[in-house]
Amino acid sequence: MDSNFGKLNHRIEIRPYELGESISGFDCGKQWFNNFINTEQVANYRRNRLGQTKLVYFDGEFAAFFWLSPSSMESSDYDEQKTHHADELYDGPFDMPARLLGHLAVDLEFEGRRLGEYLVNHILADTMESDTPFRVVILHSHDDVTEFYQKYGFVKASPNSERGADTTPMFYDIGKLPE
């Protein structure tokens, strides 16, 4: 991360969502994300152990959230002939351990402060340092943010199957440990 991230680091607090917490007034410009964080749905995800939502505070104000979950990536999730860097992925008898970035949203009030960039880098660094041996970070990107994720090294998975026509599966290869 560059020096601008050092300036942001002391202004940002990231903590897990706790059951019963009330969050309101968030608006990232996308109704689905607003509904998720402003309703009981975020509590249901936590209660059903579907993943963990992290709340992001910028100078003490609720500014963003992201949701992470353990997952896996099968070789059928990408077409090796069409997917950039797919030949470097593990080709073994079981699925690759993956961390799913299910949601990442920044309130419109905090746009332009590089908060989304900071969070992507935070998630990648946290995944690399995790005791869980994730090989890839995966996500399903909407068309309007695909280029954003590509700037940070995510590549389109070019799936063999068409799961969701409204999103593009993408992954970031954490890579092998040095020998």
C-alpha positions as CSV (number, residue, x, y, z in Angstrom):
1,M,0.0,0.0,0.0
2,D,1.2,3.5,-0.7
3,S,1.7,6.3,1.8
4,N,-1.8,7.6,1.3
5,F,-3.0,4.4,3.0
6,G,-0.9,5.1,6.0
7,K,-2.8,8.4,6.3
8,L,-6.1,6.6,6.0
9,N,-5.2,3.8,8.4
10,H,-5.5,5.8,11.6
11,R,-8.9,7.2,10.5
12,I,-10.5,3.8,9.8
13,E,-11.9,1.3,12.3
14,I,-13.1,-2.1,11.0
15,R,-15.1,-4.3,13.4
16,P,-17.6,-7.2,13.0
17,Y,-21.3,-6.7,12.9
18,E,-22.9,-7.9,16.1
19,L,-26.4,-9.4,16.3
20,G,-29.0,-6.8,17.4
21,E,-27.0,-3.9,16.2
22,S,-29.0,-1.2,14.5
23,I,-27.6,0.3,11.3
24,S,-29.5,2.9,9.4
25,G,-29.0,5.8,7.0
26,F,-26.6,4.0,4.7
27,D,-26.8,4.8,1.0
28,C,-24.3,3.5,-1.5
29,G,-26.5,4.2,-4.5
30,K,-27.4,0.5,-4.9
31,Q,-30.7,-0.5,-3.4
32,W,-29.8,-4.2,-2.9
33,F,-26.8,-3.2,-0.7
34,N,-28.8,-0.6,1.1
35,N,-31.5,-3.1,1.9
36,F,-29.0,-5.7,3.1
37,I,-27.3,-3.4,5.7
38,N,-30.4,-1.5,6.7
39,T,-32.7,-4.5,7.4
40,E,-32.8,-7.7,9.3
41,Q,-31.1,-9.4,6.4
42,V,-27.6,-8.6,7.8
43,A,-28.6,-10.2,11.1
44,N,-30.0,-13.3,9.3
45,Y,-26.7,-13.8,7.4
46,R,-24.9,-13.6,10.8
47,R,-27.4,-15.8,12.6
48,N,-27.3,-18.5,9.9
49,R,-23.5,-18.5,9.9
50,L,-23.3,-17.6,6.2
51,G,-20.4,-15.3,6.7
52,Q,-19.3,-12.2,8.6
53,T,-20.2,-8.7,7.9
54,K,-17.6,-6.1,8.8
55,L,-18.6,-2.5,9.5
56,V,-16.2,0.3,8.5
57,Y,-16.1,3.6,10.4
58,F,-14.3,6.6,8.9
59,D,-13.5,9.2,11.6
60,G,-16.1,7.6,13.8
61,E,-18.9,7.6,11.2
62,F,-20.4,4.5,9.6
63,A,-19.0,4.7,6.0
64,A,-18.9,1.2,4.5
65,F,-19.3,-2.5,5.0
66,F,-18.0,-5.8,3.5
67,W,-19.1,-9.4,3.9
68,L,-16.7,-12.4,3.8
69,S,-17.3,-16.1,3.8
70,P,-15.2,-19.2,3.3
71,S,-15.9,-20.8,0.0
72,S,-14.2,-22.9,-2.7
73,M,-13.4,-22.6,-6.3
74,E,-13.8,-25.6,-8.6
75,S,-12.0,-26.0,-11.9
76,S,-15.5,-25.8,-13.5
77,D,-15.8,-22.3,-12.1
78,Y,-13.5,-21.0,-14.8
79,D,-12.5,-21.9,-18.4
80,E,-8.7,-22.4,-18.4
81,Q,-8.6,-21.6,-22.1
82,K,-10.2,-18.2,-21.6
83,T,-9.1,-17.2,-18.1
84,H,-6.0,-15.2,-17.7
85,H,-3.6,-16.8,-15.1
86,A,-5.8,-19.9,-14.7
87,D,-2.9,-22.2,-15.8
88,E,-1.1,-21.1,-12.6
89,L,-3.9,-22.3,-10.3
90,Y,-3.8,-25.5,-8.4
91,D,-5.0,-28.5,-10.5
92,G,-5.6,-31.2,-8.0
93,P,-8.3,-33.7,-6.8
94,F,-10.2,-31.2,-4.6
95,D,-11.5,-27.6,-4.9
96,M,-9.3,-24.7,-4.1
97,P,-10.0,-23.0,-0.7
98,A,-11.4,-19.6,-1.4
99,R,-12.5,-16.6,0.5
100,L,-15.7,-15.1,-0.9
101,L,-16.0,-11.3,-0.9
102,G,-19.8,-11.3,-1.0
103,H,-20.4,-7.6,-0.7
104,L,-18.4,-4.4,-0.5
105,A,-20.2,-1.1,-0.4
106,V,-19.2,2.5,0.5
107,D,-21.7,5.2,1.4
108,L,-22.0,7.9,-1.2
109,E,-21.0,10.5,1.4
110,F,-17.5,8.9,1.6
111,E,-16.8,8.5,-2.2
112,G,-13.6,9.9,-3.4
113,R,-11.6,9.1,-0.3
114,R,-10.1,5.9,-1.6
115,L,-12.0,3.9,1.0
116,G,-13.0,1.1,-1.5
117,E,-9.4,0.8,-2.6
118,Y,-8.2,0.7,1.0
119,L,-10.8,-2.0,1.8
120,V,-9.8,-4.3,-1.1
121,N,-6.2,-4.1,-0.1
122,H,-7.1,-4.7,3.5
123,I,-9.1,-7.8,2.6
124,L,-6.4,-9.2,0.4
125,A,-3.7,-8.6,3.1
126,D,-5.9,-10.1,5.8
127,T,-6.6,-13.2,3.5
128,M,-2.9,-13.7,2.9
129,E,-2.2,-13.5,6.6
130,S,-5.1,-15.8,7.6
131,D,-4.4,-19.1,9.4
132,T,-7.0,-20.6,6.9
133,P,-5.0,-21.5,3.8
134,F,-7.1,-19.6,1.2
135,R,-5.7,-19.9,-2.3
136,V,-8.0,-17.4,-4.0
137,V,-10.4,-14.5,-3.2
138,I,-13.5,-14.8,-5.3
139,L,-16.4,-12.4,-6.0
140,H,-19.3,-11.9,-8.3
141,S,-18.9,-8.4,-9.8
142,H,-21.6,-6.2,-11.3
143,D,-20.6,-4.7,-14.6
144,D,-20.2,-1.2,-13.2
145,V,-17.4,-2.2,-10.8
146,T,-15.6,-5.0,-12.7
147,E,-12.9,-2.5,-13.8
148,F,-12.5,-1.4,-10.2
149,Y,-11.6,-4.9,-9.1
150,Q,-9.3,-5.5,-12.2
151,K,-7.2,-2.5,-11.0
152,Y,-6.3,-4.6,-7.9
153,G,-5.4,-7.8,-9.7
154,F,-8.7,-9.6,-9.9
155,V,-9.3,-11.4,-13.2
156,K,-12.5,-12.5,-14.8
157,A,-13.1,-16.2,-14.3
158,S,-14.7,-16.8,-17.8
159,P,-16.9,-19.5,-16.3
160,N,-17.6,-22.8,-18.1
161,S,-21.2,-22.4,-16.9
162,E,-23.4,-19.3,-17.0
163,R,-24.5,-19.0,-13.3
164,G,-25.6,-15.4,-13.0
165,A,-25.9,-13.3,-16.1
166,D,-26.0,-10.1,-14.1
167,T,-22.6,-10.6,-12.5
168,T,-19.1,-11.6,-13.6
169,P,-17.2,-14.1,-11.5
170,M,-13.7,-12.9,-10.7
171,F,-10.8,-14.1,-8.6
172,Y,-7.5,-13.0,-7.1
173,D,-4.8,-15.6,-6.9
174,I,-3.1,-15.4,-3.5
175,G,-0.4,-17.7,-4.9
176,K,1.8,-20.4,-3.5
177,L,4.0,-20.0,-0.4
178,P,7.6,-19.4,-1.3
179,E,9.8,-22.5,-1.1
